[in-house]
Amino acid sequence: MAASLRVVDLHRYPVKGLSPERLEAAVLAAGSYFPGDRLFAVENGPSGFDPAAPAHQPKIKFLMLMRNEALARLATRYDDATGTLIIREGEREAVRADLSTREGRLAVEAFFRRFMPAALRGPPKLLAAPDGFRFTDSRSGFVSLINLASVAALEDMVGAPVNPLRFRGNLHVEGLAPFAELDLVGSDLVAENGLRLTVTKRTERCAATNVDPCTGERDLAIPRTLMQRLGHADCGVYARVVTGGTLRPGDALRIEAGA
């Protein structure tokens, strides 16, 4: 296995199920989530989520690509400073809403009632994550890493281009052999500035990866292909932040094997 890897891209997903935002830098804090990631989710009918006592909920309770591929046709941007979410449908700006206000949240909910009525099991409701909580798929999904060599190997398996954004990861990395990231569980990834991540678990892929993140077409069978070719559906890993620091594209992460 390589002694280090290199960060190629950083992405956050402010709203669960909606589009990524590429970052030039990310300031990671020990014990915390990837900054600005999965801050909001759109409830698909009552989920039982209680912001006063936040608990992890299955992703099926929210609008998400695994079931709602039409979401990939939307381009979204969230401005942290103003709390404003912008949703574009094609060339049209469909919503510009301040999510800190009731009126802004209602505007987003009204948009989804119009945009995908057949997919709704009940009234859509925009939920905001309380401090110390995020709407991640995994209970321990603090930071997610995607190995670009694994994505390239998948392209050979399916015989078609595979956009790494299908995997909705925070860090795209290179320098590893295909699927070598799966062997990093228990290892630490250490940046020159002292930032330290501990790899905690492999990421099992779901049908969301079958959806083209640009067109919204369900055009590939990635989990099935992984199972047929490798005997598992894992691609990418989760990590937790042990020591905080700033991460940028181009940064190297040294691999330190676990005890």
C-alpha positions in Angstrom: 0.0 0.0 0.0 1.2 3.6 -0.7 2.7 5.4 2.3 0.7 8.5 1.5 -2.2 9.8 -0.6 -3.1 13.2 -2.0 -6.3 15.2 -1.8 -7.6 16.1 -5.2 -10.9 17.7 -4.4 -13.0 18.7 -1.4 -16.9 18.8 -1.5 -19.6 19.5 0.9 -23.4 18.8 0.6 -25.2 21.4 2.6 -28.6 19.8 1.9 -28.9 16.0 2.0 -29.7 14.7 -1.4 -29.0 17.9 -3.3 -25.9 19.0 -5.2 -22.3 19.3 -4.1 -20.3 22.4 -3.5 -16.5 22.3 -4.3 -14.3 23.9 -1.7 -10.9 25.5 -1.9 -10.2 24.7 1.7 -12.0 23.1 4.7 -11.3 23.7 8.4 -11.9 20.4 10.2 -12.4 20.4 13.9 -11.6 17.4 16.2 -14.7 15.3 16.9 -16.8 17.2 14.4 -18.3 16.6 11.0 -17.0 17.9 7.6 -17.7 21.6 7.7 -21.0 22.7 6.2 -22.0 19.1 5.2 -25.5 17.7 5.5 -26.7 20.7 7.5 -30.2 20.3 6.2 -32.6 17.6 5.0 -36.0 17.6 3.4 -38.3 15.3 5.3 -40.5 13.2 3.0 -43.6 13.0 5.2 -43.3 12.9 9.0 -40.0 11.2 10.0 -40.2 11.4 13.8 -37.0 13.5 13.9 -36.9 15.6 17.1 -34.5 18.5 17.0 -34.5 18.7 20.8 -33.3 15.1 20.9 -31.7 14.5 17.5 -31.2 10.9 16.6 -30.0 9.2 13.4 -32.8 8.4 11.0 -32.8 6.1 8.0 -32.2 8.1 4.8 -35.4 6.7 3.3 -37.3 9.2 5.5 -35.9 12.1 3.5 -35.7 13.1 -0.1 -32.6 11.4 -1.5 -31.1 10.2 -4.7 -31.6 6.5 -4.0 -35.3 6.9 -4.5 -35.6 10.4 -6.0 -33.3 10.7 -8.9 -35.0 13.9 -10.1 -33.1 15.7 -7.4 -29.9 15.4 -9.5 -31.5 17.9 -12.0 -31.3 20.7 -9.4 -28.2 22.9 -8.9 -28.1 24.3 -5.4 -25.8 26.7 -3.5 -25.9 27.6 0.2 -24.4 30.8 1.6 -23.3 30.3 5.2 -23.0 34.0 5.9 -26.6 34.8 5.0 -28.2 31.4 5.5 -29.5 31.6 1.9 -30.2 28.5 -0.2 -30.5 29.0 -4.0 -32.1 26.2 -6.1 -31.8 26.3 -9.8 -33.8 24.1 -12.2 -32.1 24.2 -15.5 -31.3 27.9 -16.3 -34.1 29.1 -14.0 -33.6 30.2 -10.4 -36.5 28.5 -8.8 -35.9 29.4 -5.1 -33.8 31.9 -3.2 -34.7 31.5 0.5 -33.3 32.4 3.9 -33.4 29.1 5.7 -33.2 30.8 9.1 -36.7 32.2 8.6 -40.0 30.4 8.6 -40.9 32.1 5.3 -37.7 30.8 3.7 -38.3 27.3 4.8 -41.9 27.4 3.6 -40.7 28.6 0.2 -38.3 25.5 -0.1 -41.1 23.2 1.0 -43.5 24.7 -1.6 -40.9 24.2 -4.3 -40.6 20.5 -3.6 -44.4 20.1 -3.5 -44.4 21.5 -7.1 -41.3 19.8 -8.3 -41.9 16.1 -7.3 -45.5 15.6 -6.1 -45.6 12.0 -7.1 -42.6 11.2 -4.9 -44.0 12.6 -1.7 -45.4 10.4 1.0 -46.6 13.5 3.0 -45.8 17.2 3.3 -42.1 17.9 2.7 -40.5 19.7 5.6 -37.1 21.3 5.7 -35.1 20.2 8.8 -32.0 21.9 10.2 -29.4 19.9 12.0 -29.0 21.0 15.7 -25.4 21.7 16.9 -23.3 18.5 17.0 -25.6 16.6 14.6 -25.7 16.1 10.8 -28.0 14.3 8.4 -25.4 11.8 7.3 -26.3 8.3 5.9 -24.0 6.7 8.5 -24.1 7.4 12.3 -20.3 7.7 12.2 -20.1 9.5 8.8 -18.0 12.4 10.0 -15.8 12.6 6.8 -16.1 10.5 3.7 -13.2 9.7 1.3 -13.4 8.5 -2.3 -10.4 6.8 -3.9 -10.3 8.0 -7.5 -8.5 4.8 -8.6 -11.5 2.8 -7.4 -13.7 4.9 -9.5 -11.5 4.4 -12.5 -11.6 0.6 -11.9 -15.4 0.8 -11.8 -15.4 2.5 -15.2 -13.6 -0.6 -16.6 -16.1 -2.9 -14.8 -19.2 -1.1 -16.2 -17.7 -0.1 -19.5 -18.8 3.6 -19.1 -17.6 6.8 -17.6 -18.2 7.1 -13.8 -18.4 10.5 -12.3 -16.8 10.4 -8.8 -19.6 12.7 -7.7 -21.9 9.7 -7.8 -20.4 8.7 -4.5 -21.1 12.1 -2.7 -17.9 12.1 -0.8 -16.1 14.9 1.0 -12.5 14.1 -0.1 -11.5 12.7 -3.5 -8.0 11.2 -3.1 -5.4 9.7 -5.3 -2.2 7.7 -4.8 -3.8 4.4 -3.7 -4.4 1.3 -5.7 -8.0 0.5 -6.7 -10.0 -0.3 -3.5 -7.0 -0.1 -1.3 -8.9 2.5 0.8 -10.9 -0.4 2.1 -7.8 -1.7 3.9 -7.2 1.6 5.6 -9.8 0.9 8.4 -8.0 1.5 11.7 -5.3 3.5 10.1 -4.6 7.3 10.5 -4.2 9.8 7.8 -1.9 12.7 8.9 -1.4 16.0 7.1 1.8 18.0 7.3 0.0 20.6 9.5 -0.9 18.0 12.1 -4.5 17.3 11.0 -5.2 13.6 11.8 -8.1 11.5 10.5 -8.8 7.9 11.7 -10.4 5.7 9.1 -13.4 4.0 10.8 -15.3 2.0 8.3 -15.9 1.0 4.7 -18.8 2.7 2.9 -21.4 0.3 1.5 -22.8 1.8 -1.7 -26.6 2.1 -2.4 -28.6 2.7 -5.5 -27.9 6.5 -5.3 -24.7 5.7 -7.1 -26.7 4.5 -10.1 -27.9 8.0 -10.8 -25.9 10.3 -13.0 -25.3 13.4 -10.8 -25.6 15.8 -13.8 -28.6 14.4 -15.8 -30.6 12.6 -13.1 -30.7 9.5 -15.3 -30.5 6.1 -13.5 -28.1 4.7 -16.0 -25.7 2.3 -14.2 -25.8 -0.6 -11.7 -22.9 0.1 -9.5 -23.7 -1.8 -6.3 -24.7 -4.8 -8.3 -21.5 -4.6 -10.4 -19.4 -4.4 -7.2 -21.1 -7.4 -5.7 -20.7 -9.4 -8.9 -17.0 -8.5 -9.5 -15.7 -8.1 -5.9 -18.2 -9.9 -3.7 -19.1 -6.7 -1.8 -20.7 -3.3 -2.5 -18.0 -1.2 -0.7 -16.3 1.8 -2.3 -14.8 4.6 -0.2 -14.4 4.9 3.6 -15.5 7.0 6.5 -13.1 8.7 8.9 -13.4 10.8 12.1 -11.3 13.9 12.9 -8.9 13.2 15.7 -6.8 16.4 15.4 -8.2 19.4 13.6 -6.6 21.5 10.9 -7.1 23.0 7.4 -7.2 20.7 4.4 -6.8 21.9 0.8 -6.6 20.2 -2.6 -3.1 19.1 -3.2 -2.4 18.3 0.4 -0.7 15.0 1.2 -1.9 12.7 3.9 0.6 10.2 5.3 -0.8 6.8 6.2 0.0 5.5 9.6 -1.0 1.9 10.2 -3.2 1.3 13.2 -1.9 -0.5 16.3 
